Amino acid sequence: MSCVVKRRGFSVLHQVAKSATQRLDIVSIARVTIATLDAQLPGTMLALFAYDPAADAFVLLEANALAEPPLKALGIGKGQTHPCQRNSFR
């Protein structure tokens, strides 16, 4: 991997971290993270899930426009709980 690629990766990571740390709630952090990644990585499907250990499930926090059609086709909507045994995330 070239230094240019590594630098770009660190730049994206830095921008996401900087944007996210300015927020206090998880929904806002998710929204800003997806927006920042979407701006830095155009043409990429992005979705951010949180794991709820009490429910043993994932919750979709945020997704960009490119990720919405496949998520919709899978029946995955924002804020919905998706039990781990129902999906292949394990």
SVG drawing of the C-alpha trace seen along z (x, -y; Angstrom):
<svg xmlns="http://www.w3.org/2000/svg" viewBox="-39 -20 43 38">
<polyline fill="none" stroke="black" stroke-width="0.4" points="0.0,0.0 1.4,-3.3 2.0,-6.3 -0.6,-8.3 -3.3,-5.6 -2.4,-5.4 -2.5,-9.2 -5.9,-9.4 -7.2,-6.6 -5.9,-8.5 -7.4,-11.7 -10.8,-10.1 -10.6,-8.6 -9.5,-11.9 -12.4,-13.8 -14.9,-11.2 -13.5,-11.2 -13.4,-15.0 -17.0,-15.3 -18.3,-12.6 -16.7,-14.0 -18.6,-17.2 -21.9,-15.3 -23.3,-13.9 -26.0,-11.4 -25.5,-8.2 -28.1,-9.1 -26.4,-12.4 -23.0,-10.7 -24.2,-8.1 -25.8,-10.8 -22.6,-12.8 -20.4,-9.8 -22.3,-8.6 -22.5,-12.1 -18.7,-12.5 -17.9,-9.1 -20.3,-9.7 -18.5,-13.0 -15.1,-11.3 -16.0,-8.0 -18.6,-8.9 -20.2,-5.9 -20.0,-3.7 -22.9,-2.1 -22.8,-3.0 -24.8,-1.7 -24.0,-2.0 -25.5,0.5 -25.3,0.6 -25.3,3.9 -27.7,4.2 -26.3,7.0 -29.4,7.1 -31.5,8.0 -28.7,9.8 -29.7,7.7 -28.5,5.0 -30.2,1.7 -29.7,-0.3 -28.7,-3.8 -28.1,-5.5 -27.5,-4.8 -26.7,-6.8 -28.9,-6.9 -27.0,-4.2 -27.5,-1.7 -31.3,-2.4 -32.6,-0.2 -30.8,3.0 -31.6,2.4 -35.3,1.9 -35.2,5.1 -33.9,6.9 -36.6,5.3 -34.1,3.4 -35.3,-0.1 -33.7,-2.8 -34.3,-2.2 -35.6,1.3 -34.2,4.2 -32.8,7.1 -32.2,10.2 -28.8,11.8 -30.3,15.3 -32.3,13.8 -29.3,12.6 -25.9,13.6 -23.9,11.0 -22.3,13.7"/>
</svg>
